[in-house]
Amino acid sequence: MIEQVHAWVRAAKRVVVLTGAGMSAESGVPTFRDAQTGLWAKFDPQQLATESAFRANPAMVWDWYAFRREMIAKVEPNEGHRALAAFAARHPHRLTLITQNVDGLHQRAGSEGVLALHGNIFDDQWLDTPKACCLSAPVAPGNPPHCAQCGNKRRPAVVWFGEVLPLDTLDAAETAACECDLMLVVGTSGVVYPAAGLARMATGKVVIINPEATELDDAAAAVLRGKAAQLLPQLLKD
Ligand code: BJW
């Protein structure tokens, strides 16, 4: 089956790759729905990644993101991230890389024009619409940093549940899905929408790369049960 998918990659004029947390697992970043470790073991990440959780307990949610930022800053892109960047460099305009990941590892591997659907964990933004005081005075440090005058808080610039995705990015991802000959869906459980819907709107063959069953397996022309950093270099070689 790997040879068959490799032949599809070679034949495809427009390849889309949609990645999720499993893409970075071999770099040492836990997947989103993996059991949390240590301090965070008792929290459900799905409950923490919401605006209401942040409003209810800003220090705790800020600290969760600070912990993850620190962990991600220490890891490196893996052979899968590098194989995607190298393929795009060898084949300009053939690959559209769409990621749900907020870790920036595709970009650090050298991929350009990555469509990051859920933002970047290293960026912050204001929780509430900033007033003149937020924009004029230096941000006061804290957990989270805040405006010393009105108390408005900084929050991670990621897309939480119930929030809209960046429209231009989602538009570009949908267009690519609707024009592709082949979509590789790598390391995502396929439970979170609208990202998962991209695999269902793909015009080309869909291939799942994942060691476990996913919610998108029924949409696939082929399912490769394996790991991203092992399979992508084989599938993307010339
Ligand atoms: C490996 C591996 C290896 C392991 N190699 N693989 C339609 C139907 C139902 C619900 C909805 C719907 N449309 C919208 C919704 C609601 C909601 C949603 O989808 N809920 C579902 C949970 C039911 N969606 C939203 O709220 C979205 N917004 C939205 O729709 O706005 C419009 C709107 C607004 C208001 C009202 C109504 C509509 C926003 C979604 C934002 C998701 N944000 C997060 C957090 C980002 C910040 C952070 O990281 O903290 O994004 S949640 C989390 O899930 C994160 C991920 O990007 C995302 C996807 O997870 P992913 O990547 O699939 O990870 P895992 O852990 O689930 O899976 C890892 C996989 O890797 C596993 O399969 C492993 O087997 C595999 N693996 N090692 C390859 N080596």
Boltz pocket constraint, residues with backbone or C-beta under 6 A from the ligand:
constraints:
  - pocket:
      binder: B
      contacts: [[A, 19], [A, 20], [A, 21], [A, 22], [A, 23], [A, 25], [A, 26], [A, 31], [A, 32], [A, 33], [A, 34], [A, 49], [A, 100], [A, 101], [A, 102], [A, 118], [A, 158], [A, 159], [A, 160], [A, 161], [A, 162], [A, 163], [A, 164], [A, 165], [A, 186], [A, 187], [A, 188], [A, 189], [A, 190], [A, 191], [A, 192], [A, 193], [A, 194], [A, 209], [A, 210], [A, 211], [A, 212], [A, 213], [A, 214], [A, 226], [A, 227], [A, 228], [A, 229]]
      max_distance: 6.0
